[in-house]
Amino acid sequence: MEIKGKRYNDYGSFIKLHFGERVQKISLDIGFSCPNRDGSKGYGGCTYCNNNTFNPDYCEPQKSIKEQLEQGIEFFSKKGKNNKFLAYFQAYTNTYSDFESLKAMYNEALKVPKVVGLVIGTRPDCISDEIINYLNQLSKKYFISLEFGVESTNENTLLNVNRCHTFEDTKATFEKCKNKSFHLGAHIILGLPGENKKDLLNHAVEVSKLPIDTLKIHHLQIVKNSVMAIQYKRNPENFNLFTSKKYIDFVTEFISYLNPNIVIERFVSEAPHDLLIAPKWGKLKNFEIVAKIDKKLKEKDTWQGKNYTLELIK
């Protein structure tokens, strides 16, 4: 089959279609916590988590939102490719505070010149009707994306990684958020301990049932200063980490089961080398992996949604 362009719904095209140009995200760290860190649901956080794996240098919680955004904008403006920016509330759970505090933070970000919207990363069990309605209101004027960490659709896995919420919670939250004016996103991690190939492919089936616009796909990485780092050191046989070759082959099969209308924002994680324990893929960059995925899709003559189904794989 001859296919022109990408064999999947890519995020870059989605953003250009919306804005007519490239838009850069600026990551923020506001010093939020999580309910499975502060004791309201549990302690220790998710076993795979070390938030330093995705915080850039300008992203420090002691700096104000305005400062972090202005420094991020200055950093990316040097490259001369961006005139519009999205404030990305990324680290930990960015709706985990009282309504008035959150409202003030979001408004502070939107007042910074060249910021045209918000991307808010959070958990399915940390969102209120008040916040949902406020974001819906904001989205009439700004680009608003609300992203939930799904991580796994398998209840046992969520329990084992100390996620402290269920997939049933996830589905209920997405149901509350659907048909709003803001965009809905989800994150999934491929390769968590105890999950076999069938389990992983069924994530695609289950995620496809959610009313989401975008999906970030991550491969499991073991990083320093996480609970999983200790588990991996003690019992490495419990982990079946992907090599780059196996991951590229698998993820091309994974997206064939995915709803073709979902925009794929990311295929891989990219933890800093000084924090990464395993798997180590050498010097492969994110864009190089994406190029290999594009090539593999063509070789296999497959594409996003080719095997799309709402029936679980037996």
Secondary structure, 3 states (H helix, E strand, C coil): CCCCCCCCCEHHHHHHHHHCCCCEEEEECCCCCCCCCCCCCCCCCCCCCCHHHHCCCCCCCCCCHHHHHHHHHHHHHCCCCCCCEEEEECCCCCCCCCHHHHHHHHHHHHCCCCEEEEEEEECCCCCCHHHHHHHHHHCCCCEEEEEEEEECCCHHHHHHCCCCCCHHHHHHHHHHHCCCCCEEEEEEEECCCCCCHHHHHHHHHHHCCCCCCEEEEEECCEECCCHHHHHHHHCHHHCCCCCHHHHHHHHHHHHHHCCCCCEEEECCCCCCCCCEEECCCCCCCHHHHHHHHHHHHHHHCCCCCCCCCCCCCC
